[in-house]
Amino acid sequence: MEDFRAAAVQMNAPLGEVEANLERIERYARQAAAEGAELVCFPELSVSGHWCAGEVWDISEEVPGGPSCWRLERLADELGCFLSVGIAEREASIAYNTQMVIGPQGFLGKQRKLHMSADEYFHFRMGASVNVIDIGLCRLGIGICYDTVFPETARIAAIKGAEVYLAPHAARCGQWCDEDEKQRQKVSAVKSNARMTFRSRAHDNGMYVIYCNQAGPAGPDTNHCGGILFVSPSGEVIAESSTDLIEDEMVVCDLDAEAFNVRRRARCFNLQTRRPEIYGDISRPTD
């Protein structure tokens, strides 16, 4: 891993408004690059919008090779940075909830969501592997929203060499409300839960975690309340979103390679002392 600057964006991605969502992604990517960011992280389904209805199939695209992927490849090349962006992916007759990673040299890889929450199951198929994507600056693992509830996914990414773990979300927060105080309560509750989860994932696996959530009403009964966290390999929050309302925001943070190295060199760090031969029960189905 190298020292580098990353940006994370919480943004609204309304239902099926691909052009508007891409314009918002481009605007934030340009702003992030102007501030020196080399990696820009966007939420789950930030291109397509997050919802669970028949339109998922209609709006899904090939990854790579689809029009949104081509557009983002040109943008990454122009800006000289890496983009992590969520999209509804179409392969043959199947739709996947996918996070793709694109750099100046083009498409680098993707992670398909592994665990479907609630009604997502009826519109997306599940991915089948935990992937690690080498972007040169670091090796990226990705857990998409509900995937991060399962500690096994982050652990497998770490075992496969991930140094930075991206956690793009479109976590829903119930009914939309226009009252500021109720918005603050929702934002606070979601960020509190995310802080607990991602401090644990970072500390247990000795890797940086970057969490970003969609923010705003995205479709019928589909509302998100945002949130950004950067967590160090020792489990400390080093940067986070400042707004306490449900609105767009970008946070830029410097990631220090030495902090990663110090954590991994620590005496008795668990990745060095783990005993996989006695962990077989973890892969058994529950009764």
Stockholm file with secondary structure:
# STOCKHOLM 1.0

chainA/1-287         MEDFRAAAVQMNAPLGEVEANLERIERYARQAAAEGAELVCFPELSVSGHWCAGEVWDISEEVPGGPSCWRLERLADELGCFLSVGIAEREASIAYNTQMVIGPQGFLGKQRKLHMSADEYFHFRMGASVNVIDIGLCRLGIGICYDTVFPETARIAAIKGAEVYLAPHAARCGQWCDEDEKQRQKVSAVKSNARMTFRSRAHDNGMYVIYCNQAGPAGPDTNHCGGILFVSPSGEVIAESSTDLIEDEMVVCDLDAEAFNVRRRARCFNLQTRRPEIYGDISRPTD
#=GR chainA/1-287 SS CCCEEEEEEECCCCTTCHHHHHHHHHHHHHHHHHTTCSEEECCTTTTTCCCCSTHHHHHCBCTTTSHHHHHHHHHHHHHTCEEEEEEEEEETTEEEEEEEEEETTEEEEEEECCSCCGGGGGTCBCCCCCCEEECSSCEEEECCGGGGGSHHHHHHHHHTTCSEEEEEECCBCSSCCCCHHHHHHHHHHHHHHHHHHHHHHHHHHTSEEEEEECEEEEETTEEEECCEEEECTTSCEEEECCCCSSSCEEEEEEECHHHHHHHHHSTTCHHHHCCGGGCGGGGSCCC
#=GC SS_cons         CCCEEEEEEECCCCTTCHHHHHHHHHHHHHHHHHTTCSEEECCTTTTTCCCCSTHHHHHCBCTTTSHHHHHHHHHHHHHTCEEEEEEEEEETTEEEEEEEEEETTEEEEEEECCSCCGGGGGTCBCCCCCCEEECSSCEEEECCGGGGGSHHHHHHHHHTTCSEEEEEECCBCSSCCCCHHHHHHHHHHHHHHHHHHHHHHHHHHTSEEEEEECEEEEETTEEEECCEEEECTTSCEEEECCCCSSSCEEEEEEECHHHHHHHHHSTTCHHHHCCGGGCGGGGSCCC
//
